[in-house]
Amino acid sequence: MKSYRIPQPKNIRKIMRSFAWVDHRLVRKGYLKIMTHHDIALYLFLILAADKNGVSFYRKEKICEAVSLDFNQFEKTRDRLINMKLVAFEAYSAISPNGFYQVLPVESDPPDYSKQLIGDLTKKLTDKMFRV
């Protein structure tokens, strides 16, 4: 077994009154391999902004400003996190771009986007071949 050494033993972090955590299963289950930088930035922000139930309700504009995303990038990124089952979103109303975000437990394996990508490419090639 490797020897264990703390580089700065006088400077060990402590859990304070407010605390956020990142689930190690993001690495172990392979989520980080499929997450974009935008995905990681938004997910980290939502983790840090969440209460003990994983819920936060920052406005879209504030989130975009905090993580340097434009509205289009934000929408795509939020939808990817929802598709990965890492985040849930419930709008305040049918016409509101704002609402409640919930960071979900990491319970399942990440989606296999390679199969989806191959299917999409195959469909595009097939459509293109039959249009000619």
Secondary structure, DSSP 8 states (H G I E B T S, - for coil): ------S-GGG-----SS-----THHHHTTHHHH--HHHHHHHHHHHHH--TTSEE---HHHHHHHHT--HHHHHHHHHHHHHTTSEEEEESSTT-S-EEEEE----S----HHHHHHHHHHHHHHHHHHH-
